[in-house]
Amino acid sequence: MAEALETRELRQHLDQRQQQRVPTRGLFARLSAGRKTKLVTVLNLAPMGAGIEGEVPWPVGAEVEFVLIDHNLRVPGRLMWTGNGMAGLLFFHSPESRLEANHILARLRRTAPKESPSDRA
């Protein structure tokens, strides 16, 4: 049953790959798995995952706990890719963590700088 849930979550993530990510500034998270913990910079946050900056000591596919510093968000996730000092996480939300992530994203969207046409070029 756990594998079916993970497969469903992964399919949802891949289907929502085009969802809007919110760029972040000055936002940090703590990743942990086993006895290892790593503080990373959050580059962007989306309902189903995050882009982070920082070397991670785990391989792609590793399950980690993501804790957003100074926010009430603690969620398990999986490292989907790593490279060049960055990584991507897929979250496995509980209903509570999904709700909290949506609240945080709404606040971040309100305060995010607006993209100018020259930024898109």
Secondary structure, 3 states (H helix, E strand, C coil): CHHHHHHHHHHHHHHCCCCCCEECCCCEEEEEECCEEEEEEEEEEECCEEEEECCCCCCCCCEEEEEECCCCEEEEEEEEEEECCEEEEEECCCHHHHHHHHHHHHHHHHHCCCCCHHHHC
